[in-house]
Amino acid sequence: MSNIVKEYESRIMLTESEYFEVVSHFMRLHHNKQLLKNTNIYFDTEDLYLRKNHITFRLRIINDVKCELTIKIRGNQKGDMEINDNLTGKEVELFLKERKLPDGGVKNFLLTLPYTFDVYKEITTLNNVRLEIEEEDHLVVIDKNTYSDVLDYNLEIEAKDSVESARKWLNHYIEQFSLSNRGQIYVGKSHRAIMRAIKKR
């Protein structure tokens, strides 16, 4: 069954020392919280049709157990649209080997685009270790990412109601931890990973 949601996010890059400070702070408050391990495989056409149209097509494997196929469509101040379909191990195998997609929201969306499924290629893989902390009206996400020859870190706030709320809470944590990347334009993980992979070709 497909899960179609609006996402209201605001994000900032972290330095290595900031990452460990923020993670340590939240782990002290939530000492039973477990880190998640995500493998993110990104797909696009050879000419990056999806990237040019602000669409991300991703297979995510969570803790080597849960698998989900995602289409993310970048929005504006009203948030991003995300379509998620959970996949079985067999469905993952058929998709990776033959580009066969199970029925669902992701397949339905891709059918509206001018490409057959076999055109979508694996562009790159990004692995991350993630800490998620649920607060009353927002989610704090802290990522350590590895892709190609890059290691980087980011802090993400997902609000329940608006991008403005996400920004408000991100600014709260920027002030709390005196984070250094305030005011800088954030480039999403998928874009960073794909552009780095293309540069390395």
C-alpha positions as a Markdown table, in Angstrom:
| # | Residue | x | y | z |
|---|---|---|---|---|
| 1 | Met | 0.0 | 0.0 | 0.0 |
| 2 | Ser | 1.3 | 3.4 | -1.0 |
| 3 | Asn | 2.0 | 6.2 | 1.6 |
| 4 | Ile | 1.7 | 9.6 | 0.1 |
| 5 | Val | 2.6 | 12.5 | 2.4 |
| 6 | Lys | 3.6 | 16.1 | 2.4 |
| 7 | Glu | 7.0 | 16.8 | 4.1 |
| 8 | Tyr | 7.9 | 20.1 | 5.7 |
| 9 | Glu | 11.6 | 20.2 | 6.2 |
| 10 | Ser | 14.5 | 22.5 | 7.0 |
| 11 | Arg | 18.1 | 21.4 | 7.0 |
| 12 | Ile | 21.6 | 22.5 | 7.6 |
| 13 | Met | 25.1 | 20.9 | 7.1 |
| 14 | Leu | 27.1 | 20.1 | 10.2 |
| 15 | Thr | 30.9 | 20.0 | 10.8 |
| 16 | Glu | 32.2 | 16.7 | 12.3 |
| 17 | Ser | 32.6 | 18.3 | 15.7 |
| 18 | Glu | 29.1 | 19.7 | 15.6 |
| 19 | Tyr | 27.7 | 16.4 | 14.5 |
| 20 | Phe | 29.2 | 14.6 | 17.6 |
| 21 | Glu | 28.1 | 17.4 | 19.9 |
| 22 | Val | 24.5 | 17.2 | 18.7 |
| 23 | Val | 24.3 | 13.4 | 18.6 |
| 24 | Ser | 25.8 | 13.2 | 22.1 |
| 25 | His | 23.3 | 15.7 | 23.4 |
| 26 | Phe | 20.3 | 13.8 | 22.1 |
| 27 | Met | 21.7 | 10.4 | 23.1 |
| 28 | Arg | 22.1 | 11.6 | 26.7 |
| 29 | Leu | 18.5 | 12.6 | 26.7 |
| 30 | His | 17.3 | 9.5 | 24.9 |
| 31 | His | 19.8 | 6.9 | 26.0 |
| 32 | Asn | 17.7 | 3.9 | 24.7 |
| 33 | Lys | 17.4 | 5.4 | 21.2 |
| 34 | Gln | 19.0 | 3.2 | 18.5 |
| 35 | Leu | 20.8 | 4.5 | 15.4 |
| 36 | Leu | 19.4 | 3.5 | 12.0 |
| 37 | Lys | 21.5 | 2.3 | 9.1 |
| 38 | Asn | 20.2 | 3.3 | 5.7 |
| 39 | Thr | 21.4 | 2.3 | 2.3 |
| 40 | Asn | 20.0 | 4.7 | -0.3 |
| 41 | Ile | 20.3 | 3.8 | -4.0 |
| 42 | Tyr | 19.4 | 6.6 | -6.4 |
| 43 | Phe | 18.1 | 6.1 | -9.9 |
| 44 | Asp | 17.8 | 8.4 | -12.9 |
| 45 | Thr | 18.0 | 8.5 | -16.7 |
| 46 | Glu | 21.4 | 8.9 | -18.4 |
| 47 | Asp | 20.6 | 12.6 | -19.0 |
| 48 | Leu | 19.3 | 13.0 | -15.4 |
| 49 | Tyr | 15.7 | 13.8 | -16.4 |
| 50 | Leu | 14.5 | 13.3 | -12.9 |
| 51 | Arg | 17.1 | 15.6 | -11.3 |
| 52 | Lys | 16.4 | 18.3 | -13.9 |
| 53 | Asn | 12.7 | 18.1 | -12.9 |
| 54 | His | 13.4 | 18.2 | -9.1 |
| 55 | Ile | 12.4 | 14.5 | -8.7 |
| 56 | Thr | 14.2 | 12.0 | -6.6 |
| 57 | Phe | 13.8 | 8.2 | -7.3 |
| 58 | Arg | 15.2 | 6.2 | -4.4 |
| 59 | Leu | 15.4 | 2.6 | -3.0 |
| 60 | Arg | 16.1 | 2.7 | 0.7 |
| 61 | Ile | 17.1 | -0.3 | 2.8 |
| 62 | Ile | 16.7 | 0.3 | 6.5 |
| 63 | Asn | 18.8 | -1.7 | 8.9 |
| 64 | Asp | 19.2 | -4.4 | 6.2 |
| 65 | Val | 15.5 | -5.4 | 6.8 |
| 66 | Lys | 12.9 | -2.9 | 5.7 |
| 67 | Cys | 12.9 | -1.8 | 2.0 |
| 68 | Glu | 11.0 | 1.1 | 0.5 |
| 69 | Leu | 10.8 | 2.7 | -2.9 |
| 70 | Thr | 10.4 | 6.4 | -2.9 |
| 71 | Ile | 9.5 | 9.2 | -5.3 |
| 72 | Lys | 10.2 | 12.7 | -3.8 |
| 73 | Ile | 9.0 | 15.8 | -5.7 |
| 74 | Arg | 10.5 | 19.0 | -4.5 |
| 75 | Gly | 7.9 | 21.6 | -3.7 |
| 76 | Asn | 8.2 | 25.2 | -2.5 |
| 77 | Gln | 7.2 | 26.9 | 0.7 |
| 78 | Lys | 4.2 | 24.5 | 0.9 |
| 79 | Gly | 6.5 | 21.4 | 1.3 |
| 80 | Asp | 7.7 | 18.4 | -0.7 |
| 81 | Met | 5.5 | 15.5 | -1.9 |
| 82 | Glu | 6.7 | 12.0 | -1.1 |
| 83 | Ile | 5.4 | 8.7 | -2.4 |
| 84 | Asn | 6.5 | 5.6 | -0.5 |
| 85 | Asp | 5.9 | 1.9 | -1.3 |
| 86 | Asn | 7.2 | -0.9 | 0.9 |
| 87 | Leu | 8.8 | -3.7 | -1.0 |
| 88 | Thr | 9.4 | -7.4 | -0.1 |
| 89 | Gly | 12.8 | -8.9 | -0.7 |
| 90 | Lys | 11.6 | -10.6 | -3.9 |
| 91 | Glu | 10.2 | -7.3 | -5.2 |
| 92 | Val | 13.6 | -5.6 | -4.5 |
| 93 | Glu | 15.4 | -8.3 | -6.4 |
| 94 | Leu | 13.0 | -8.0 | -9.4 |
| 95 | Phe | 13.4 | -4.3 | -9.4 |
| 96 | Leu | 17.2 | -4.3 | -9.2 |
| 97 | Lys | 17.6 | -7.0 | -11.8 |
| 98 | Glu | 14.8 | -6.4 | -14.2 |
| 99 | Arg | 13.3 | -3.0 | -13.3 |
| 100 | Lys | 10.0 | -4.7 | -12.6 |
| 101 | Leu | 7.9 | -2.5 | -10.2 |
| 102 | Pro | 5.1 | -3.7 | -8.0 |
| 103 | Asp | 1.7 | -1.9 | -8.3 |
| 104 | Gly | 1.6 | 1.2 | -6.2 |
| 105 | Gly | 2.1 | 4.9 | -6.0 |
| 106 | Val | 5.7 | 4.9 | -7.3 |
| 107 | Lys | 4.8 | 2.9 | -10.4 |
| 108 | Asn | 1.7 | 5.0 | -11.1 |
| 109 | Phe | 3.8 | 8.2 | -10.9 |
| 110 | Leu | 6.6 | 6.9 | -13.1 |
| 111 | Leu | 4.0 | 5.8 | -15.7 |
| 112 | Thr | 3.2 | 9.5 | -16.2 |
| 113 | Leu | 6.7 | 10.2 | -17.3 |
| 114 | Pro | 8.1 | 9.8 | -20.8 |
| 115 | Tyr | 10.4 | 6.8 | -20.0 |
| 116 | Thr | 10.0 | 3.1 | -19.7 |
| 117 | Phe | 11.2 | 1.6 | -16.4 |
| 118 | Asp | 14.3 | 0.0 | -17.9 |
| 119 | Val | 15.8 | 3.4 | -18.7 |
| 120 | Tyr | 16.3 | 4.2 | -15.1 |
| 121 | Lys | 19.9 | 3.4 | -14.0 |
| 122 | Glu | 21.6 | 3.2 | -10.7 |
| 123 | Ile | 23.4 | 6.5 | -10.4 |
| 124 | Thr | 25.0 | 6.2 | -7.0 |
| 125 | Thr | 24.6 | 4.8 | -3.4 |
| 126 | Leu | 24.6 | 6.9 | -0.2 |
| 127 | Asn | 24.9 | 5.1 | 3.1 |
| 128 | Asn | 24.0 | 6.9 | 6.3 |
| 129 | Val | 23.8 | 6.4 | 10.0 |
| 130 | Arg | 20.8 | 8.2 | 11.3 |
| 131 | Leu | 19.5 | 9.3 | 14.7 |
| 132 | Glu | 15.8 | 10.2 | 14.8 |
| 133 | Ile | 14.3 | 12.0 | 17.8 |
| 134 | Glu | 10.6 | 12.6 | 18.0 |
| 135 | Glu | 9.6 | 15.8 | 19.7 |
| 136 | Glu | 6.1 | 17.0 | 20.4 |
| 137 | Asp | 5.5 | 18.7 | 17.1 |
| 138 | His | 8.6 | 17.9 | 15.0 |
| 139 | Leu | 11.2 | 15.3 | 14.2 |
| 140 | Val | 14.9 | 15.8 | 14.7 |
| 141 | Val | 17.1 | 13.9 | 12.2 |
| 142 | Ile | 20.9 | 13.8 | 12.5 |
| 143 | Asp | 22.8 | 12.1 | 9.6 |
| 144 | Lys | 26.3 | 10.9 | 9.0 |
| 145 | Asn | 26.5 | 10.3 | 5.3 |
| 146 | Thr | 29.1 | 8.5 | 3.1 |
| 147 | Tyr | 28.9 | 8.5 | -0.7 |
| 148 | Ser | 31.7 | 8.1 | -3.4 |
| 149 | Asp | 34.7 | 9.5 | -1.5 |
| 150 | Val | 32.8 | 11.9 | 0.7 |
| 151 | Leu | 31.9 | 11.9 | 4.4 |
| 152 | Asp | 29.5 | 14.6 | 5.6 |
| 153 | Tyr | 26.9 | 15.4 | 8.2 |
| 154 | Asn | 23.6 | 17.2 | 8.4 |
| 155 | Leu | 20.8 | 18.1 | 10.7 |
| 156 | Glu | 17.2 | 18.0 | 9.5 |
| 157 | Ile | 14.0 | 19.1 | 11.1 |
| 158 | Glu | 10.7 | 17.7 | 9.9 |
| 159 | Ala | 7.6 | 19.6 | 11.1 |
| 160 | Lys | 4.1 | 18.4 | 11.1 |
| 161 | Asp | 2.4 | 21.5 | 9.7 |
| 162 | Ser | 4.6 | 23.9 | 7.7 |
| 163 | Val | 8.0 | 24.7 | 6.4 |
| 164 | Glu | 7.9 | 27.8 | 8.6 |
| 165 | Ser | 7.6 | 25.6 | 11.7 |
| 166 | Ala | 10.5 | 23.5 | 10.5 |
| 167 | Arg | 12.7 | 26.6 | 10.0 |
| 168 | Lys | 11.7 | 27.9 | 13.5 |
| 169 | Trp | 12.8 | 24.7 | 15.2 |
| 170 | Leu | 16.0 | 24.5 | 13.1 |
| 171 | Asn | 16.9 | 28.1 | 14.1 |
| 172 | His | 16.3 | 27.0 | 17.7 |
| 173 | Tyr | 18.9 | 24.3 | 17.4 |
| 174 | Ile | 21.3 | 26.5 | 15.5 |
| 175 | Glu | 21.2 | 28.9 | 18.4 |
| 176 | Gln | 21.4 | 26.1 | 21.0 |
| 177 | Phe | 24.4 | 24.5 | 19.5 |
| 178 | Ser | 26.0 | 27.6 | 17.9 |
| 179 | Leu | 26.1 | 25.9 | 14.5 |
| 180 | Ser | 28.4 | 27.4 | 12.0 |
| 181 | Asn | 26.5 | 26.9 | 8.7 |
| 182 | Arg | 23.6 | 29.2 | 9.4 |
| 183 | Gly | 22.5 | 31.2 | 6.4 |
| 184 | Gln | 24.1 | 28.8 | 3.9 |
| 185 | Ile | 22.1 | 27.3 | 1.1 |
| 186 | Tyr | 21.5 | 23.6 | 1.8 |
| 187 | Val | 22.0 | 21.1 | -1.0 |
| 188 | Gly | 20.0 | 17.9 | -0.5 |
| 189 | Lys | 21.7 | 14.5 | 0.1 |
| 190 | Ser | 20.5 | 13.0 | -3.2 |
| 191 | His | 21.8 | 15.9 | -5.2 |
| 192 | Arg | 25.2 | 15.9 | -3.4 |
| 193 | Ala | 25.6 | 12.2 | -3.9 |
| 194 | Ile | 24.5 | 12.2 | -7.6 |
| 195 | Met | 26.6 | 15.2 | -8.5 |
| 196 | Arg | 29.7 | 13.7 | -6.8 |
| 197 | Ala | 29.2 | 10.4 | -8.6 |
| 198 | Ile | 28.9 | 12.1 | -12.0 |
| 199 | Lys | 32.0 | 14.2 | -11.3 |
| 200 | Lys | 34.0 | 11.0 | -10.4 |
| 201 | Arg | 33.1 | 9.3 | -13.8 |
